[in-house]
Amino acid sequence: MLNALAYLHPQLGPERLRALAPSLTVAGAHAWLPHGRGLSHRSESERKRWLAHERPLTQDTCTTQTFSNSLATEGAGPLNASVTRDRVDDLEAAVSALVTKASLPACAVYLFDEPWLLGHAIGEHVSANLGAHYILLDDAWAWRVVPGTHGWAPHRGWYDRLDSRAPELLNVWVALTDASVDRSCIHVVPLNQDAQYTNTERHHFDVPTALEDIPHVALAASAGDVLVWSANVLHWGGPCDLQALGPRVSVSFTLARGSSPCDGVAPALAPPCPFEQRLDSFARQIVTYGIGQPDVSDAVILWAKARVMLNQFTKNMQHTQ
Ligand SMILES: O=C(O)CCC(=O)C(=O)O
């Protein structure tokens, strides 16, 4: 039944996705595996060998100290590593093909393994730098902000106080194109300038109605840059001017420290993983974030809601049997 539902949306079959982004991997079907078979049934050593091919990050000039200091004081900053040029180009091309050739949401890029491999690699890098173990959550989104539109409105990813040296919840945002001030870069209110946060009596924060007078910083980024912020930092995606060089494309991840609270969000599936499970995860992201997004059609929302509901129904049936 679920198989049938997967393909009710004509653009969501693995062959169609492979045709749209031939340089990426669907369902763990890495090029060196015959007949495009997944790896989920293979041994751990084979899996590790496959993952070892994947080095999507390069170390940057910004030091560990700079990264951890800006996180501790401002709650946000660039990671001291960036994404390799090839991987940035492949992911950006995939997002653009999904949106422009198949009318799918940018977030469909998470049907491929590579974004998750990148998320896991960033999680390991952040863990090593902050001296705390972070896990990647099943919580992700992708943007293609076209000129004349803007990124997400101001919000916090978490509304309670977090540990500033090693926040329990981190947002990770990866630029797949340049994201300059005129091309929808991220804006943040640094925690040390956020009146709500500097009031140490206060433990729950909100989003002020008037932002004009609030000090904020534009975090202009180049393609491949990785920004990390404590989830309770007030942030938003700026406007992409009509004169900008092109759309701003980016992907995001969420990392949770150890077993910290994360609103019931499960850990991300380790790649490679079966395509059906990727579809489930994609449907969950659409249900969580997709409504009202310009690149998410009503057909995709309907499909995602049906898939999530059917999964829930199947789970309930299994519990009652
Ligand atoms: O890219 C954007 O416009 C918003 C990003 C964001 O709000 C987030 O990653 O939480």
The ligand as a MOL file (V3000), in Angstrom:
LIG
                    3D

  0  0  0     0  0            999 V3000
M  V30 BEGIN CTAB
M  V30 COUNTS 10 9 0 0 0
M  V30 BEGIN ATOM
M  V30 1 O 17.0560 30.2810 5.0220 0
M  V30 2 C 16.1310 30.9310 5.5340 0
M  V30 3 O 15.5110 31.8010 4.9430 0
M  V30 4 C 15.7490 30.6540 6.9700 0
M  V30 5 C 16.6320 29.6740 7.6430 0
M  V30 6 C 16.0980 29.3180 8.9710 0
M  V30 7 O 15.2820 30.0180 9.5150 0
M  V30 8 C 16.5320 28.1330 9.6580 0
M  V30 9 O 17.3890 27.4090 9.1240 0
M  V30 10 O 16.0190 27.8840 10.7720 0
M  V30 END ATOM
M  V30 BEGIN BOND
M  V30 1 2 1 2
M  V30 2 1 2 3
M  V30 3 1 2 4
M  V30 4 1 4 5
M  V30 5 1 5 6
M  V30 6 2 6 7
M  V30 7 1 6 8
M  V30 8 2 8 9
M  V30 9 1 8 10
M  V30 END BOND
M  V30 END CTAB
M  END
